[in-house]
Amino acid sequence: MGFFTAIGHGFAHYADFKGRARRSEYWCWTLFVTLVTILTLYAAAAAAQPKSGTALSGLIGLGLLAFYLAILLPSLAVTVRRLHDSGKSGWWYLLTFLPFGGFVVLIFTLLDSEPGPNRFGPSPKTPGSSYGGRQPQGAPDWVERAGARAAEIAQTGHPAGNTLSSRRPPVSGGFGQRPTFGRRQTPPGPARA
């Protein structure tokens, strides 16, 4: 499973604790979370320089907190599905609250999949398994739609349908005049009371 496919699968199965997850899905998700964390902390550190004088660092910290809250359930779900793939129950995740328990869970996530179906579902490695009927084979639907849209633009030179340029309000006036976006214009003449 590719990097972006794993991220899409993680968000698509936001709180799905059933089924199995391959090692590639788990580690691509973990890499995504790690990269976002490192980049956000770097931006917060750069914004917190002594002479900056802004609250940007605090806002970045709040953004990181919101990100962590948003990925809490998907991260837990992909870890439980990874434990299912290695034949362990999701309750093994509770070991992370014990000293050295996180190391044991790390070893479980490094283990290879159980061959064939197990009590948690079919193996994601078998051809045509499609993750127990939950994930379509090949690219997700949004990737196919984006590819079709890009091909359409490449052929015609412009996108069909309701585009932003067709909804843009006309700009009044000529060169040097300020455009009036949504403001009501009064005709020239005496001022109204």
C-alpha positions as CSV (number, residue, x, y, z in Angstrom):
1,M,0.0,0.0,0.0
2,G,1.3,3.4,-1.0
3,F,1.9,6.4,1.3
4,F,-1.1,8.5,0.3
5,T,-3.4,5.4,-0.1
6,A,-2.5,4.5,3.5
7,I,-3.4,8.0,4.7
8,G,-6.6,7.9,2.8
9,H,-7.5,4.5,4.1
10,G,-6.7,5.7,7.7
11,F,-9.1,8.6,7.4
12,A,-11.7,6.6,5.5
13,H,-11.8,4.0,8.3
14,Y,-11.7,6.7,10.9
15,A,-13.0,4.5,13.9
16,D,-13.0,1.1,12.3
17,F,-11.5,-1.4,14.7
18,K,-12.5,-4.5,12.7
19,G,-10.4,-6.2,10.1
20,R,-6.7,-6.2,9.5
21,A,-4.0,-3.7,8.4
22,R,-0.8,-4.6,6.7
23,R,2.6,-3.4,7.9
24,S,2.8,-0.9,5.1
25,E,-0.5,0.7,6.0
26,Y,0.5,1.0,9.7
27,W,4.0,2.4,9.0
28,C,2.9,4.8,6.3
29,W,0.3,6.2,8.8
30,T,3.0,6.4,11.5
31,L,5.3,8.2,9.1
32,F,2.5,10.7,8.2
33,V,1.9,11.5,11.8
34,T,5.6,11.9,12.6
35,L,6.2,14.2,9.6
36,V,3.3,16.4,10.4
37,T,4.5,16.6,14.0
38,I,8.1,17.4,13.1
39,L,7.1,20.1,10.6
40,T,4.6,21.7,13.0
41,L,7.1,21.8,15.9
42,Y,9.8,23.2,13.6
43,A,7.3,26.0,12.5
44,A,6.4,26.7,16.1
45,A,10.1,26.9,17.1
46,A,10.8,29.3,14.2
47,A,7.8,31.4,15.2
48,A,8.9,31.6,18.8
49,Q,12.2,33.4,18.1
50,P,13.0,36.0,20.8
51,K,12.3,39.1,18.6
52,S,9.3,37.8,16.8
53,G,6.8,39.3,19.3
54,T,3.8,37.4,17.9
55,A,1.5,34.8,19.2
56,L,2.0,32.7,16.1
57,S,3.8,30.0,18.0
58,G,0.8,29.5,20.3
59,L,-1.5,29.3,17.4
60,I,0.7,26.6,15.8
61,G,0.7,24.7,19.1
62,L,-3.1,24.9,19.1
63,G,-3.2,23.6,15.5
64,L,-1.0,20.7,16.6
65,L,-3.3,19.9,19.4
66,A,-6.3,20.0,17.1
67,F,-4.4,17.7,14.7
68,Y,-3.6,15.2,17.5
69,L,-7.3,15.2,18.6
70,A,-8.3,14.6,15.0
71,I,-6.0,11.6,14.5
72,L,-6.5,10.0,17.9
73,L,-9.1,7.6,16.8
74,P,-7.7,6.7,13.4
75,S,-4.2,6.1,15.0
76,L,-5.7,3.8,17.6
77,A,-7.9,2.0,14.9
78,V,-4.9,1.4,12.6
79,T,-2.8,0.1,15.5
80,V,-5.6,-2.3,16.6
81,R,-6.1,-3.5,13.0
82,R,-2.3,-4.0,12.8
83,L,-2.4,-6.1,15.9
84,H,-5.3,-8.1,14.4
85,D,-3.2,-8.8,11.3
86,S,-0.4,-10.3,13.5
87,G,-3.0,-12.5,15.2
88,K,-3.3,-10.5,18.5
89,S,-6.3,-8.9,20.0
90,G,-6.7,-5.1,20.1
91,W,-6.6,-5.3,23.9
92,W,-2.9,-5.8,23.7
93,Y,-2.6,-2.1,23.0
94,L,-3.3,-1.5,26.7
95,L,0.3,-2.7,27.3
96,T,1.5,0.7,26.2
97,F,0.4,2.1,29.6
98,L,2.8,-0.2,31.4
99,P,6.6,0.3,31.6
100,F,8.2,-1.3,28.6
101,G,4.7,-2.3,27.3
102,G,5.1,0.0,24.3
103,F,8.2,-2.0,23.3
104,V,6.1,-5.2,23.3
105,V,3.4,-3.5,21.1
106,L,6.2,-2.3,18.8
107,I,7.4,-5.9,18.4
108,F,3.9,-7.0,17.6
109,T,3.5,-4.3,14.9
110,L,6.8,-5.5,13.3
111,L,5.6,-9.1,13.1
112,D,4.5,-10.5,9.7
113,S,0.9,-11.1,8.9
114,E,-0.7,-14.4,9.8
115,P,-1.1,-16.3,6.5
116,G,-4.6,-16.7,5.3
117,P,-7.7,-15.7,7.1
118,N,-7.8,-15.5,10.9
119,R,-10.5,-14.7,13.4
120,F,-10.3,-11.0,12.5
121,G,-10.9,-11.4,8.8
122,P,-9.2,-12.3,5.5
123,S,-5.6,-11.6,5.0
124,P,-5.0,-8.3,3.2
125,K,-2.1,-9.9,1.4
126,T,-4.1,-12.4,-0.5
127,P,-4.9,-11.3,-4.1
128,G,-8.5,-10.2,-4.5
129,S,-9.2,-10.0,-0.8
130,S,-9.9,-6.3,-1.0
131,Y,-9.6,-6.1,2.8
132,G,-12.7,-8.1,3.4
133,G,-14.7,-6.2,0.9
134,R,-14.1,-2.8,2.6
135,Q,-11.5,-1.3,0.3
136,P,-11.8,-1.2,-3.5
137,Q,-8.9,-2.7,-5.5
138,G,-6.7,-0.1,-7.2
139,A,-6.9,3.6,-6.6
140,P,-9.6,5.2,-4.5
141,D,-12.6,6.8,-6.2
142,W,-11.3,10.4,-5.7
143,V,-8.1,9.5,-7.5
144,E,-9.9,8.3,-10.5
145,R,-12.1,11.4,-10.6
146,A,-9.1,13.7,-10.3
147,G,-7.4,11.8,-13.1
148,A,-10.4,12.1,-15.4
149,R,-10.7,15.8,-14.6
150,A,-7.0,16.3,-15.4
151,A,-7.3,14.4,-18.7
152,E,-10.4,16.6,-19.6
153,I,-8.5,19.8,-18.9
154,A,-5.5,18.5,-20.9
155,Q,-7.7,17.8,-23.9
156,T,-9.9,20.8,-24.0
157,G,-7.6,23.4,-22.3
158,H,-10.2,24.4,-19.8
159,P,-12.5,22.5,-17.3
160,A,-16.1,21.9,-18.2
161,G,-18.9,22.6,-15.9
162,N,-19.5,25.3,-13.3
163,T,-16.0,26.8,-12.8
164,L,-14.9,29.7,-10.6
165,S,-14.2,31.9,-13.6
166,S,-17.9,31.7,-14.7
167,R,-19.1,32.7,-11.3
168,R,-16.8,35.7,-10.9
169,P,-18.7,39.0,-10.7
170,P,-18.1,41.5,-13.4
171,V,-15.7,44.3,-12.5
172,S,-17.2,47.7,-13.0
173,G,-15.2,50.6,-14.3
174,G,-12.1,50.8,-16.5
175,F,-8.4,51.1,-15.9
176,G,-7.5,52.8,-12.7
177,Q,-10.9,52.5,-11.0
178,R,-11.4,50.4,-7.9
179,P,-13.5,47.3,-8.5
180,T,-16.7,47.1,-6.4
181,F,-17.1,43.5,-5.2
182,G,-20.6,43.2,-3.9
183,R,-21.0,46.9,-2.9
184,R,-24.0,48.7,-4.0
185,Q,-23.3,51.6,-6.3
186,T,-25.2,54.8,-6.3
187,P,-25.6,56.7,-9.5
188,P,-23.8,60.0,-9.8
189,G,-25.7,63.0,-8.8
190,P,-26.9,64.6,-5.6
191,A,-26.3,62.8,-2.4
192,R,-29.1,60.9,-0.9
193,A,-30.4,61.7,2.6
